[in-house]
Structure formats: C-alpha cells, structure tokens
C-alpha cells in the first residue's frame, strides 16, 4: 500500500504540473502526450480521479495527520 500511495501521489503531482502549464500558457501538454486521441486523454484523466479517490481513502483509513497536533 505504501508504494501505491507514492505512485498515486506522483501521478497527481504530474497532473498538477501539466494543469499549471495549461493554465499559464494555454498549451495542453497532456493532450500532446496522448497524441490528440480523445479516448486516451479521457483515460488519463480518469486515472487522476482514481488516484484522488485512493488518497482520500488512505487519509480517512489511516489518519496520518492524527498525531500532528
């Protein structure tokens, strides 16, 4: 589970960087990486949704911030 969490964190960071490039320049790098294929683009975006749901589950189930206070 530890490696899955690290992989999904990396995926979300990558998507965040690609979204920042798109926001600042208007150039969609994710669509370029998908070679303009709409199905691959939507599959890549759905992977971001799965990664976000996994991290939400991880935060609720294991409560890594419980001992910070």
Secondary structure, 3 states (H helix, E strand, C coil): CHHHHHHHHHHHHHHHHHHHHHHHHCCCHHHHHCCCCHHHHHHHHHHHHHHHHHHHHHHHHHCCCCCCC
